């Protein structure tokens, strides 16, 4: 194997590792849904969901949509803001996991897709003001 082939394989490995394995690795179950009426925390509830479902691997800051901070979610990407504070039903973060998605492909691409209870945690966080907490 020549040097060029070794470099090409190395780049392929790095590229594939950057995105979530599309369905071949089991996803750990989501943590229990916080009790009704409790405040949903970005750092304690939302970030773990985004990490567990591979969102941060593909949307982690290399152009396009970034989901690693509240500010980035409010700014959004090519399809507008990912989060519209206090308006979950108008937020792409809620719309894109739906089947069918209103644009593009249902996320996370290739599944496994978010459970309704997980989407409801995201929905509650947004409707509570999408706080950076």
N, C-alpha and C positions, 0 to 999 in steps of 0.2 A: 504494500500500500504506500503510495507516494505521499509527500507532505500535503499537497493540495487536497487529496482525498481525506486525510486525517483531519484537516481543518474543516472541510465541508461536513464531515460526520460530527465533529465537535459543535459546529454552529447549529446543526439540526437538533442535537441533543439539548442544547441550551434553549432553542426556540420551543421545542415541544415541552420542556420542563416549565417554561414560563406560563403556559396555559393549563388549565385543569384537564386532567385525563378525561376524555369525553365518554364516560359511562363504563369504563372497565374496572375502575376502582370503586369499592363500595363507599358511599358517603355516610359519615357518622350521623346518627339521628340528631335532629335539632334538640336543644335543651327544652325543658318544659316551658310552656307559655306562661309569662308572668301573670299573676292574678289580675282579674278585671279591676280596673280603676287605678292600677299602679302606673307609675311613670316609667316609660320605656327609655332606656339609656342608649345613646349611640355607641359608646365604647363597650358597654356590657352586653347589649342585646343585638344591635344592628351589625356592628363590625364582625362579630363571630359568625353571623349568618352569611355575610358577604364572603368571608374567608372560607367557610366550610363548603360553600357551593361553588367555589372557584372564581367568583366574580372579580376579586382583587388580582388574580393571576393574569386575566386578560384585560381588565380595565383598571390597571394599577398605576398609570401615569406615563405611558409611552405614547401619548397622542390620543386624540379622540376622547371618549368618556373616561373619567377617573372616578372611582367609587371609594377612595381611601380617606376622604374627609367630607365633612358636612359642606364646607365651602365649595368643593369640587362637585358634589351632588347638586347643589343649588345652581351652580354655573351650567352643568350639563355638558352635552356634546353636540353632535351633528343634528340630533332630533330635539334639541332644546333642553331645558332644565330636566334633570332626572328626578328632582324632588321640587315640588311646589309646596312650601310650608303651609300646613293646615288644610291642604287640598289633596288628599291621597288619591282620589279618583282622577285627578288631573295630572298625576305624577307618573312619569315613564317608569320609575322604579317599581310601581305597582302594575302598570299596563303590560310591560314586556314579559313578565313571567306567565301571563295568561295564554291560554290556548283557545283560539288562535291569537297571537300577538297582533296589536293594531298596525304594526309596521315591523319589518325585518323578521327575524326568527325568534321563536320562543326561547327564553333564556332560563337557566344556563344552557348554552348550546349543546344539544345532544343529551340533555338530562343528566341525572335524575332531576326532575323539576321540583320546585318548592311546593311543599304541602300548604293547604289553605291556612292552617294555623300559623305557619311561618310567614306567609304573605300578610296575615292579619297583624302580626307583630310589627312588620314594616309599616303597614297602614296606620296602626295606632301611633307609632313614633311620628310619622308625618303629620297626622291630625293633631297631635299634641304640640305641634310647632316646629318639628324637625330640629330639636335642640342639639347643640354640640355639648352633650353631657356624658 
